[in-house]
Amino acid sequence: MRQNIPCKTSALDYPFGNTTCTLIWRNEVNSRDNQQMKWDNNALTKPLGENDIEQVGDLILLEVRLNHNELFRQNGVFDELTAVFTFRRGHYKILLLFFLPSMLFITISWLSLSLGPMAITRSILIIGSLVLLLIHYYTNMAGLPETTGVTSIVIPEDGIKRDSFCSSH
């Protein structure tokens, strides 16, 4: 069986927050009098069965919760089974692919200060590093969750852009 599971990531905590994926099975046709749904004892003890899945892509599995809920409706009581998977993002990928290149680009602009009076060469290096920073950030923005607030990625991004721009003056 293959199933797409909807997931939610807290955008304000990104990349350090958790991702929660919830899969819900509902019995809305037959009431509990006619059909009961419950988790098997094997599923409760080993939710992933024989598969020891610890990581999916760059997400690390923290917890699996299996819940049984009762839905009270006008025409009876119905069962609902919920599987909740909690992941956290592996920080090594963020450090290697996001922060490390940013620091390398900012190092270029700081090293250009050692060129002294060679203003044209310094300008080319600084503008080049600023362009690389902008390309780097905006290509990585596609993989980030959308938010209207300030995230833990925006703060160093703005600081590095400002530092690179100010070192050119």
C-alpha positions, 0 to 999 in steps of 0.5 A: 500500500502506498499513501501520501501523508500530509505534513506540517512544518512550523515555518517560524522554527525552520530549520530547527523545528519538527515536521509532523505528518498525520494519517487519519482513517475514518469509518463514517459509513458504519457505526461501531455497532456494525463495524469496529476499527482498532489498532492491532497489538503488533502495530501498537508494539512495532508501528513500522512493522519489520521496517526499521526506518530511522530517516527519510531523506533529510528528516530523522524519525523521532516518534510514531504515535497511534491513536484511537478516537471515537467520533460521536455523531447523530447516527451513532459512534464511529471509529477513527484511527490516527497515525502521527509521525514526528520528524526533525530535520538533519542539521548537517545538510543545512550547515553544509549546504546553506551556512557554510557557503554563506560564510565562504562568500562573506570571507571573500569580501573580508579578504578583499579588504587586504588588497588595500588601495586596489579599489577596482579589484576590491569592488569586483570581488565584493560585488561578486560575493554579494551576487553569489550570496543572492543567487545562493539564498534565492535558489535555496528559498524554493526549499523553505516553507513560506512565512511572513515572519522572521525565521532562523534563516532570515537573521543570518541571511540579512546580517551576511548581506548587510556585512558584505554590502557594508564592506564595500564602502 
